[in-house]
């Protein structure tokens, strides 16, 4: 008797280019839902267009109560893995005890953690940067690295051009890491 593929839940706050790549590559896994903290996030429209359920859990009021609602929404899909793909919120150790969570980040961690990784890399004048997939822990981009890929910084790069090249590599890396993790369960 065939078994159902492992389920993942994607947490996203923005346009969803990473989430779109993950949804497009589903097969070894099922994208059970997209959960966002932003009701106007572009990722929600994309998910709805490809018939992936969406949930919005806005950060309103008490942060602990919000995180409990977020956790309950995630748990309702019984995911094997939770993927933070442009989700711009930090979750507590309590949330992390409930779920296996990975994150994608546009730098070669531990270099340039945080929300401005691409501009920070350009300001530092590095010759290369890249992307990292890592386990989420209680810090900001401090979890154990799972995989990384290098992207060269080209003369004349702007934040937009460099970030776009990083995203191309990041999408591919994220999909391959998810596939490896769900196969290895």
PEHUPE-V883551 format. One line per field, one symbol per residue. ss: DSSP state (2 for helix, 1 for strand, 0 for the rest). psi: psi as a letter, one per 20 degrees, with the letter a starting at -180 (. if undefined). Layout:
# PEHUPE-V883551
ss->???
psi->???
This chain:
# PEHUPE-V883551
ss->00000111111000002222222200001111111100000222222220000111000000222222222222200000111100000000222222001111100000000000222222220001111111100000000011111111000000222222222222222222222222220
psi->pqqqqqpqpppqibhkhghghgghjqghrpohqppqiohjphhgggghhjkpqqppnqopcphhhghgggghgghiilqhqpoonkolqpqrhgghhhqopqqpplrnqjplraikgghggghikqiqbbqppqqpaiaokirppgqqqqpqpqpjprgggghghghgggggggghggggghhi.
